[in-house]
Amino acid sequence: MSTQPYHLYIERIDPSKNMARFYALSIEPNLFGGTSLVRSWGRIGSHGQQKIHVFDSEAKAVDLLLSLLRRKRSRGYRVLR
């Protein structure tokens, strides 16, 4: 079970390219005693798409979350404050 909640929401907005995207990540417990990383993405204002990764341990989910965050930050996504 997760001792700390992990929720992250980042955006990439570039008016010159008519781009307004979001990317959300969260780590949540699942019904089978494991941990799930839930990824949501799409155009701001839409429901977007979602993908769920299931892991045996929270540490593996955190590793993927950090890897995805690094990749998105390198592409111009910024954390909202």
NORWOJO-V146173 format. One record per run of one state. SS is the DSSP state (hx for helix, st for strand, lp for the rest). FROM is the first residue (numbers start at 1). TO is the last residue. If there is no record, write none. Layout:
SS/FROM/TO + SS/FROM/TO
//
This chain:
lp/1/5 + st/6/14 + hx/15/17 + lp/18/18 + st/19/29 + lp/30/34 + st/35/43 + lp/44/48 + st/49/55 + lp/56/57 + hx/58/74 + lp/75/77 + st/78/79 + lp/80/81
//
